[in-house]
């Protein structure tokens, strides 16, 4: 009894929030393959990244997959978080998709645009305005969660949506037109793993397990893409072929890539950090550039890499 009293309560699983996005699927695959100890990690699937950010802010999650734009916004609001891994780069998997009658961005003057209430959606809106030489008040904006994008466009409630895979592939196959995508914004549409600083300090072993799970899932996906796609496509409206085609628009980064990028910091050429912050400022999502040395924390990724490389 005395020993039991001294040991304290068992440690709860680290809760990580994910919204439907192909760049987070390595962790989903790791869970489906039994590569995650449920007593150690709990994957919480949510409808939007905005909900992930809200639950992270309110202490209902210890970690979340978010866009770098969202992480910067959270940090600028005063939340103490760390970006512990850079998970993926979008190479066309995020896009502005319009009704067939709109030929280019300029043609959207006066149009109704459906978009999530997120930092990344506003970044893409800013680039759309620049591409079409439009003012923000020239568009009618409707804040819609991503699961409403397809229905809103098909029913004519909006003229265009700012959306992402797997919704993007469904819309393109239905004949809607891509006017701008993340291939036009290299290094700006970045997905990261964010951890509350207090959780990182108190539960480093679980954060290491989370990074290992992402890397194990990524390697499993690369080793057997067809088999993995059969598992992962079941959670989308895409078949296996369409899923793999969509996944081709996402560059999944290895854990060692995170270590290199963190070391490079603001000088990392793969990340367009200056442009991203400029777009966030223009959309009034943030007022100042974050302190990258405080936001980026590569220590856990480096520890995991060192452990994996030992004979």
C-alpha positions as CSV (number, residue, x, y, z in Angstrom):
1,X,0.0,0.0,0.0
2,X,2.8,2.4,0.9
3,X,4.5,1.7,-2.5
4,X,1.2,2.2,-4.3
5,X,0.7,5.5,-2.5
6,X,4.1,6.8,-3.5
7,X,3.9,5.9,-7.1
8,X,1.0,8.3,-7.8
9,X,-1.7,8.1,-10.5
10,X,-0.7,6.5,-13.8
11,X,0.3,8.9,-16.6
12,X,-2.6,9.6,-19.0
13,X,-2.1,9.2,-22.8
14,X,-0.8,12.2,-24.7
15,X,-3.8,13.6,-26.7
16,X,-3.0,14.7,-30.2
17,X,-5.7,16.4,-32.4
18,X,-5.8,15.8,-36.1
19,X,-8.3,17.1,-38.7
20,X,-8.9,15.3,-42.1
21,X,-5.7,16.1,-44.1
22,X,-3.4,13.8,-46.0
23,X,-0.3,15.2,-44.4
24,X,-1.4,13.8,-41.0
25,X,-2.2,10.3,-42.4
26,X,1.1,8.7,-41.4
27,X,-0.1,8.9,-37.7
28,X,-3.5,7.5,-38.7
29,X,-1.7,4.6,-40.5
30,X,0.5,4.1,-37.5
31,X,-2.5,3.7,-35.3
32,X,-4.3,1.4,-37.7
33,X,-1.1,-0.8,-37.9
34,X,-0.8,-1.1,-34.2
35,X,2.4,1.0,-34.1
36,X,1.0,3.2,-31.3
37,X,0.6,2.2,-27.7
38,X,-3.0,3.5,-26.8
39,X,-1.9,3.8,-23.2
40,X,0.8,6.3,-24.3
41,X,-0.8,8.2,-27.2
42,X,-4.4,9.0,-28.1
43,X,-5.3,10.3,-31.6
44,X,-8.3,12.6,-31.4
45,X,-9.9,13.1,-34.9
46,X,-11.6,16.5,-35.3
47,X,-13.6,18.1,-38.1
48,X,-11.3,21.1,-38.6
49,X,-7.9,22.5,-37.7
50,X,-9.7,25.4,-36.0
51,X,-11.2,22.9,-33.6
52,X,-7.8,21.4,-33.0
53,X,-6.4,24.8,-32.2
54,X,-9.3,25.6,-29.9
55,X,-8.9,22.4,-28.0
56,X,-5.2,22.8,-27.7
57,X,-5.7,26.4,-26.4
58,X,-8.3,25.1,-23.8
59,X,-6.0,22.3,-22.6
60,X,-8.2,19.5,-24.0
61,X,-5.2,18.4,-26.2
62,X,-1.5,18.3,-25.5
63,X,-0.5,18.3,-29.1
64,X,-2.0,18.9,-32.6
65,X,-1.3,18.8,-36.2
66,X,-1.7,22.4,-37.5
67,X,-0.6,24.5,-40.4
68,X,2.5,26.6,-39.6
69,X,0.2,29.7,-40.2
70,X,-2.1,28.5,-37.4
71,X,0.9,27.8,-35.1
72,X,2.2,31.3,-35.7
73,X,-1.2,32.8,-35.0
74,X,-1.5,30.8,-31.7
75,X,2.0,31.9,-30.6
76,X,1.3,35.5,-31.5
77,X,-1.8,35.3,-29.3
78,X,0.4,34.6,-26.3
79,X,0.0,30.8,-26.2
80,X,3.1,29.0,-25.1
81,X,3.6,26.3,-27.7
82,X,6.5,24.6,-29.5
83,X,6.7,23.4,-33.1
84,X,8.5,20.0,-32.6
85,X,8.3,18.7,-36.2
86,X,7.6,19.9,-39.7
87,X,5.4,17.2,-41.2
88,X,4.6,18.1,-44.8
89,X,4.7,20.6,-47.6
90,X,1.7,21.1,-49.8
91,X,2.5,21.1,-53.5
92,X,-0.9,21.7,-54.9
93,X,-3.1,19.9,-52.3
94,X,-4.6,23.2,-51.2
95,X,-6.4,25.3,-53.8
96,X,-9.0,27.9,-54.8
97,X,-11.6,26.0,-56.7
98,X,-14.4,27.8,-58.7
99,X,-17.5,27.2,-60.8
100,X,-16.5,26.4,-64.4
101,X,-17.5,29.9,-65.6
102,X,-14.7,31.7,-63.8
103,X,-11.6,31.7,-65.9
104,X,-9.1,33.2,-63.5
105,X,-8.7,35.0,-60.2
106,X,-9.6,38.4,-61.6
107,X,-13.0,37.0,-62.8
108,X,-13.9,36.4,-59.1
109,X,-14.6,40.2,-58.6
110,X,-18.0,40.3,-56.8
111,X,-18.0,36.5,-56.2
112,X,-19.0,34.6,-53.1
113,X,-16.1,32.7,-51.6
114,X,-16.5,29.8,-49.1
115,X,-13.5,29.3,-46.8
116,X,-12.6,28.1,-43.3
117,X,-12.0,30.6,-40.5
118,X,-8.3,29.8,-40.4
119,X,-5.0,31.5,-40.7
120,X,-4.1,29.4,-43.8
121,X,-7.4,30.1,-45.5
122,X,-6.7,33.8,-45.1
123,X,-3.1,33.4,-46.4
124,X,-4.5,31.7,-49.5
125,X,-7.1,34.5,-49.8
126,X,-4.4,37.1,-49.7
127,X,-2.5,35.4,-52.5
128,X,-5.8,35.1,-54.5
129,X,-6.4,38.8,-54.1
130,X,-2.9,39.5,-55.4
131,X,-3.3,37.2,-58.3
132,X,-6.5,38.8,-59.4
133,X,-5.5,42.4,-58.5
134,X,-8.6,42.5,-56.2
135,X,-9.5,44.3,-53.0
136,X,-10.8,42.2,-50.1
137,X,-14.1,44.1,-50.2
138,X,-14.6,43.0,-53.8
139,X,-15.4,39.5,-52.5
140,X,-18.3,38.2,-50.4
141,X,-16.7,35.8,-47.8
142,X,-18.6,32.9,-46.2
143,X,-16.8,31.1,-43.4
144,X,-17.6,27.4,-43.9
145,X,-16.0,24.3,-42.4
146,X,-14.3,22.1,-45.0
147,X,-16.9,19.4,-44.8
148,X,-19.4,21.9,-46.2
149,X,-17.3,23.1,-49.2
150,X,-18.3,20.5,-51.7
151,X,-22.0,20.9,-51.0
152,X,-21.9,24.7,-50.9
153,X,-20.2,24.8,-54.3
154,X,-22.4,22.2,-55.9
155,X,-25.6,23.8,-54.7
156,X,-24.5,27.2,-55.9
157,X,-24.4,28.8,-52.4
158,X,-20.8,30.0,-53.3
159,X,-18.9,30.7,-56.5
160,X,-15.6,29.4,-55.2
161,X,-14.0,27.7,-52.2
162,X,-10.6,27.8,-50.6
163,X,-10.2,24.1,-49.8
164,X,-7.8,21.2,-49.7
165,X,-7.5,17.4,-50.2
166,X,-9.4,15.1,-50.2
167,X,-12.2,17.6,-51.0
168,X,-10.1,19.1,-53.8
169,X,-9.9,15.9,-55.8
170,X,-13.7,15.4,-55.5
171,X,-14.4,18.9,-56.9
172,X,-11.9,18.6,-59.7
173,X,-13.3,15.3,-60.8
174,X,-16.7,16.9,-60.8
175,X,-15.5,19.5,-63.3
176,X,-14.8,22.5,-61.1
177,X,-11.8,24.8,-62.0
178,X,-8.6,25.3,-60.0
179,X,-7.7,29.0,-60.1
180,X,-4.7,28.9,-57.7
181,X,-3.1,26.2,-55.6
182,X,-0.3,25.8,-53.2
183,X,2.1,24.8,-56.0
184,X,2.0,28.6,-56.7
185,X,3.0,29.3,-53.0
186,X,6.1,27.1,-52.4
187,X,7.1,26.9,-48.8
188,X,4.0,28.7,-47.4
189,X,1.6,25.8,-47.0
190,X,3.4,23.8,-44.3
191,X,2.0,21.4,-41.7
192,X,3.6,21.0,-38.4
193,X,3.3,19.2,-35.1
194,X,2.6,21.6,-32.2
195,X,2.9,20.7,-28.5
196,X,2.0,22.8,-25.5
197,X,5.2,23.8,-23.8
198,X,4.1,22.5,-20.4
199,X,3.4,19.1,-21.9
200,X,6.8,19.0,-23.6
201,X,8.5,19.8,-20.3
202,X,6.5,17.4,-18.2
203,X,6.1,14.5,-20.7
204,X,9.0,14.4,-23.1
205,X,9.0,10.5,-23.4
206,X,5.4,10.7,-24.8
207,X,6.3,13.5,-27.2
208,X,9.3,11.3,-28.4
209,X,6.8,8.4,-28.9
210,X,4.6,10.7,-30.9
211,X,7.4,11.7,-33.2
212,X,8.4,8.0,-33.6
213,X,4.9,7.1,-34.5
214,X,4.7,9.8,-37.2
215,X,8.0,8.6,-38.7
216,X,7.0,4.9,-38.5
217,X,3.8,5.7,-40.2
218,X,5.5,7.6,-42.9
219,X,8.0,4.8,-43.6
220,X,5.1,2.3,-43.7
221,X,3.2,4.4,-46.2
222,X,6.3,4.7,-48.4
223,X,7.1,1.0,-48.2
224,X,3.7,-0.2,-49.2
225,X,1.7,2.7,-50.7
226,X,-1.0,0.7,-52.4
227,X,-1.8,-1.3,-49.2
228,X,-1.6,1.8,-47.0
229,X,-3.9,3.7,-49.4
230,X,-6.5,1.0,-49.2
231,X,-6.6,1.6,-45.4
232,X,-6.4,5.4,-45.6
233,X,-8.7,6.0,-48.5
234,X,-11.6,4.4,-46.5
235,X,-11.7,7.6,-44.5
236,X,-12.3,9.8,-47.6
237,X,-14.5,9.9,-50.6
238,X,-11.6,8.8,-52.8
239,X,-10.7,5.4,-54.2
240,X,-7.2,4.0,-53.8
241,X,-6.0,5.5,-57.1
242,X,-7.4,8.9,-56.5
243,X,-6.0,8.9,-52.9
244,X,-2.5,8.1,-54.1
245,X,-2.8,10.8,-56.8
246,X,-3.9,13.3,-54.2
247,X,-1.1,12.2,-51.9
248,X,1.4,13.0,-54.7
249,X,0.6,16.7,-54.1
250,X,2.0,16.4,-50.5
251,X,5.6,16.1,-49.6
252,X,5.8,14.1,-46.4
253,X,9.0,15.1,-44.6
254,X,11.3,12.7,-42.7
255,X,12.1,13.4,-39.1
256,X,15.7,14.2,-40.1
257,X,14.3,16.9,-42.4
258,X,12.8,18.6,-39.3
259,X,16.1,18.6,-37.6
260,X,17.8,20.2,-40.6
261,X,15.1,22.8,-41.0
262,X,15.1,23.7,-37.3
263,X,18.9,24.2,-37.5
264,X,18.5,26.5,-40.5
265,X,15.7,28.5,-38.8
266,X,14.5,31.5,-40.8
267,X,17.2,30.9,-43.4
268,X,15.6,27.5,-44.4
269,X,15.0,27.8,-48.2
270,X,12.3,25.2,-48.3
271,X,10.2,27.3,-45.9
272,X,9.0,30.7,-47.2
273,X,8.8,32.1,-43.7
274,X,9.1,35.7,-44.7
275,X,6.4,35.5,-47.3
276,X,4.1,33.5,-44.9
277,X,4.4,36.2,-42.2
278,X,3.9,38.9,-44.7
279,X,0.6,37.3,-45.8
280,X,-0.5,36.8,-42.2
281,X,0.2,40.5,-41.5
282,X,-1.7,41.6,-44.7
283,X,-4.7,39.5,-43.6
284,X,-4.3,41.0,-40.1
285,X,-4.0,37.6,-38.5
286,X,-0.7,38.5,-36.8
287,X,1.0,41.8,-36.1
288,X,4.7,40.8,-35.9
289,X,7.0,38.0,-36.9
290,X,7.4,35.4,-34.2
291,X,10.7,34.6,-32.4
292,X,11.6,31.5,-34.4
293,X,14.2,30.4,-31.8
294,X,11.3,30.2,-29.3
295,X,8.7,28.7,-31.6
296,X,10.8,26.0,-33.2
297,X,12.1,23.3,-30.9
298,X,14.1,20.6,-32.5
299,X,15.5,18.9,-29.4
300,X,13.0,16.0,-29.3
301,X,13.3,15.3,-33.0
302,X,17.1,15.3,-32.6
303,X,16.8,12.9,-29.6
304,X,14.6,10.5,-31.6
305,X,16.9,10.6,-34.6
306,X,20.0,9.9,-32.4
307,X,18.2,6.9,-30.9
308,X,17.2,5.5,-34.2
309,X,20.7,5.8,-35.6
310,X,22.4,3.9,-32.8
311,X,23.5,0.3,-33.8
